[in-house]
Amino acid sequence: MSTIQKRYDFVILFDVKDGNPNGDPDAGNLPRVDAETGHGLVTDVCLKRKVRNYVSLKQEEKAPYGIFVKEKSILNNTIEQAYASLNIDLQQPPTDSADGKKRNKPGQGQGKEVDRAKQFMCQNFFDIRTFGAVLSTGANAGQVRGPVQFTFARSVEPIVSLEHSITRMAVATEAEAEKQGGDNRTMGRKFTVPYGLYRAHGFISAPLANQTGFSQEDLELLWEALEKMFEHDRSAARGLMGTRKLFVFEHASKMGDAPVQKLFDAIKIKRKDTGKPARDFSDYVISVSTDDIPQGVTFIEKL
């Protein structure tokens, strides 16, 4: 598979209705908010997780589309499996240097072994050759700088966070039932955003793609994952979420043909009626000023 030879920048718009797009565990799972402006936030880590989950479901963890960072995985064990697949022995004792100090740690690859292990991990794991990874925590496969990076998503307008009390008509243990005095109801809380339209930005570097092996096929899978990443991520807590728009700027060269800020500024989002709160995607108008896009950059509306 040939690696990509062009730079790409993209804008993704997604929305949430009556759900919590990305709770903050340090704030009782409240929706993440910019404290100064009230705009909602969704972390880049959250978006990458949804891409990973989609690729995992579609490709069924088969090489070369394995997922390295996944729930309950032990990362060092995966790196050690790479060494085992390459028939590299990690049980060599540390060697003594001229000054008598032991320089190498047992169970770690050295020199060319690290490069071989890194190449193996990039070839077999989609998220490593896409987002990069730190692979030096155990057997050592170095560090991979990924060609695809996301920003935090930020809501177009300030959001409202609502709190709802909920009741569970059961308890988990007999001790809990006795504590409740025979009343098995337990109370809880849920937080939702009535409606929020979020905008995130992404960047794809062709030179870094050449280092990790991120291919044209990987790129097409990434676009598909961004379009459909919420379709298999449904839950009552997240409400109705979905990707609404995916705008791509394709450069004619590896290094790019225009500053990314100039490209992103070409996409404008305005509310139709500011006299009432937004409650649907149709409450907004999305416009793209193609005249402001410089030569050498092709605008593509994927969704």
Secondary structure as UniProt FT lines:
FT   STRAND          8..19
FT   STRAND          23..24
FT   HELIX           25..27
FT   TURN            28..29
FT   STRAND          30..31
FT   TURN            35..37
FT   STRAND          39..42
FT   HELIX           44..59
FT   TURN            60..61
FT   TURN            63..64
FT   TURN            71..72
FT   HELIX           75..85
FT   TURN            86..87
FT   TURN            98..99
FT   TURN            106..107
FT   HELIX           112..124
FT   HELIX           126..131
FT   STRAND          132..134
FT   STRAND          143..145
FT   STRAND          148..150
FT   STRAND          153..158
FT   STRAND          162..168
FT   HELIX           174..179
FT   TURN            180..182
FT   STRAND          186..204
FT   HELIX           206..212
FT   HELIX           216..228
FT   TURN            229..232
FT   TURN            236..238
FT   STRAND          240..251
FT   HELIX           260..264
FT   TURN            265..266
FT   STRAND          267..271
FT   TURN            274..275
FT   HELIX           281..283
FT   STRAND          284..288
FT   HELIX           290..292
FT   TURN            295..296
FT   STRAND          297..301
//
